[in-house]
């Protein structure tokens, strides 16, 4: 009763003292676990550390607690659970109690520490899960060839299927094996999310000629980047399919309708009059097309009316300059809820050295919902301007039409990058620190020939990269002193 009462006071400090002295008297482990979960809702890592020695937990129960906290994204608490067990039971780390801790480091984006931990565990216990962990972490570190090598070693122990196929495909894509990546990626459709979503009354399309309709479905867990990357394959279906029905989010309908007016767009699965279904990201395999470019770029064609709207907007911004300024868009922040956002998003002030180094530029905000801007005095002295059209942007088609009026875009790895790539507008892409499978290695992209990739080493910073870019800007984007390339 005292433990429950202390928790109701919502005083984590007091509750930690009570729990630390009373948990060892609670014989019912399930009851102790419920109390501990409630305590973890508002305690600090240090308060949890004081409580843990009172638990009569087995190694598996420690592991379950660490995984529970990791699932709640309480990574500091999950790490405390692992560290506490290691400190109190230094000779009992074999097995399940040690298995979750490197995954916590991975979720914290502490890749080097996670890799070291996986390698140490594997050398001691030879568990295949630790080899999987090495392969995944190496892929996220941008060491794609090393990641693929770990997967090859893993296949000598067990088959790779289901959810494990996606990180393997990422490693193969990153190392340049496009066909191998696409074929391996097909293993994902055996995962439970795909099995649950697949229409039970339709067969999966195998690439044969269809006289009826084909239902193209979104992969479970899709992103806007995935959609924009793989939508390029849709027009190639005309060769083999009479009618196409595409599952698409509502805010993508205008984009797809302009590019593929003959396709039927739906927001919910409708199998009526369809003979088969296909996953969007499986289209290149079904078509036996082992190219990331094919014949379909640029596939995104901005609506003419909206493009004219932005041309009129630009006419209103005319300040009488005798020579048109280059128009350069900036996007510096992605969705903060994505696991790797801190390795791709950039503080706006990190762009200031670039803005201060170039003169006579129209810098264009492409960051939705941001009021950040450079100082007007600095830009005026350089003959430059900061323009913010985003309050007038309503959807992805508006964004695409606006981008089509620019000369170049400097962006992070976000939906803006994929819109630039899909419309053919030149972009300078700041690749996430540690890399990302879509962008492989080097300065050029297999997916978007109009992209120049700029990389930041893991031991450096975006600010340092941007300062270097300020000195190389004309060479990097092919824009020197005059506007060109805009539509």
C-alpha positions, 0 to 999 in steps of 0.5 A: 500500500505504501508503494502505491501511495507514494506513486500517487503523489507523483513525487518521483524522488520520494517514490524512489526512496519508498520503492528502493526499500520495499520492492524486495518485500513484494513477492509477486513479481507481476505486481512489482513490475506494474509498480515499476512501470508506473514509476518509470512514467516520471522518474529519472535514470538516477532514481531508477538506478536506486530502485533496481537492486531491490528487484528479484528479476531474472536476466530475461525479466531485466531484458523484458524491462529494458525492451519495454522502456526502449519501446516507449523511447525511454532510452536513458531508462533502458540503458540504466536497466542494462548498466545496472544488471552489468554492474551488479552481475558482471559474470552473468551477462551471457544470454538475454540480459545483454541482448537488448543494450546494443539495440538501445545504443542503436536507437539512441543513434550511438552507432559506434558504441552499438557496433562495439557492443554487438561485436563483443557479444558475438565474439563471446556468445556467437549469437546470430542476433548480434551478427544481425545487429552488426549488419544493421548498424553498419548500414546505418553508418554508411558502411554498406559493403561491410554491412552486406558482408555481415549479411553474407556471413549470416546466411551461412547460419540462417536464411534471411527473410521477412523484416530482415530483408529491408536492411539487407536491401539497404546495404546492397543499394548503398554498395551499388548492387541495384538488382540484388537490392531490389530482388532481396527487398521482395522478401519483405512482403512475407512480413506480417504487415504485408500479409495482413494488408494484401487483398485476400481475393486478388493474386499478386501480380507477376508481371504478365499482361493484364486485360483488367485492372491492377491495384497498386498498393503502398508498402506498410510503413511507407514514407513520402520519399519512398512514394516519390522515388518509386512513382516513376515506375507507374507509367511503365505499367501501360505496356502490360496493364489495361487499367491502373488503380493506385492507393495514394494519400490524399495530399499526393493526388494532385501530383499523381493526377497531373503526371498520370491522368489516366490512373484511378486514385484511391485513398482506401483499398478497392479491389473492384474490377481488378485482376491482381495487386502489386506493391509500389516498391515491387514494380521494378522487379515485376517489370524486370527493370533494374534501373533507378532512372529508367525512361521516366525522369522527370516524371513529376509535372507541376500543374500549369495553372499553379506554376503560372500562379508562382510565376505571377508571384515572382513578378510581384517580387520584382524590385527592378534589378537589372540582372535577374538574381539566381533563385536558390531554395533552402530546406533545412529541417525534416520531420522531427519524429523520424528516428534519424532526424538529428543526423539530417536536420540542420540548425538554420544559423548553420546556413548563415556563413553561406548566405553571407558568402554569396551576393546577389541571390534570391534565397527562397524559404522552402521550410513549411511552418518556419519563421526563421530568417537571416538578418535583412541588413546583411543580405541588403549589403550583399544585394541579396533577398530572403523571400518566403512564399510558404504561407501560400503553399497548400500541398505537394503540388504547390511545392512542386510548382514553386520549386519549378520556378527556381534555379537550384535547391539546397536541401537536406534529405526530405520530401523537398529533395525528392520533389526536386529530383522528380521534377528535374530541378537541380539540387545540392543535397546535404546527405545525412551524417553517417549517410543514407542508403538512398544516396549511396556513396560519392557525389552523384545519385543513381536515383536523381541525375540532377542531384549533387551530393555533399557529405559530412563526415561523422566526426564533423558537422553540417556547419563545417560542411556548409562553410566549405560549400560557401567557397565552392558554391559556383562549382557545386551547383553550376550557377555563377552570377546569372539566373538560368535553368528555371521554367 
